[in-house]
Amino acid sequence: MRNRLTDIVVVAVMAVMTLIAGNEIVYRILEDDPQTAPAIVTEPTPRTVVILPVPSTTSSTVSTAPAATTTVTAHDALQADLNFVDLPEGTPCQEWALLALEVGWPHEELVNLLEGMWQESRCLNIIPGDPRWNGGDYGLMQINTVWKDEVEDLFGSWDRINEPAVNLAMALEIWRWHDHHRGCGWGPWSRLCP
């Protein structure tokens, strides 16, 4: 009896998911107002941390002790960059915050984006070849193949969805469309609007 109940629940959940996806496709086909402001994706500039020794001042005393060196890890450099973003403590996926801002995500939606990213991919760029890839959703925000035509229109090739910057920019386009037309940009990720 328990297996039968489980099977019924699984079938019911799959039916609901199919209805939601079908509704989204029909709504997008019937919508007359196309998006007119695509996100502009620029390649991020590589960040280089250069650590220079602090010049010493001349003094009359000569020390034979070895000079102290300061090293900065990549993690520390990233944390220094993130300090200006001012995210609440415990916000997941902070390593992607700067890139998200660079592709145009509004600062006020950054925590929602990063929490959604954690929900979708655990902050990992899950793409074909990754053992966790489910076969239909791509990258940090798990963009579904239902958006393939839009990705190709905006970015030239569906394969670019595997690039974190393009994935975040397409997620922004999806979020903007849903925010404008449905009043809640987070619907495609099954998140509630604040």
Buried (B, 14 or more C-beta within 10 A) or exposed (E): EEEEEEEEEEEEEEEEEEEEEEEBEEEBEEEEEEBEEBBEBEEEEEEEEEEEEEEEEEEEEEEEEEEEEEEEEEEEBBEEEBEEBEBEEEBBBBEBBBBBBBBBBEEEBBBBBBBBBBBBBEBBBBBEEEEEBEEEBBBBBBBBEBBEEBBBEBBEEBBBBBBBBBBBBBBBBBBBBBBEBBEBBBBBBEBEEE
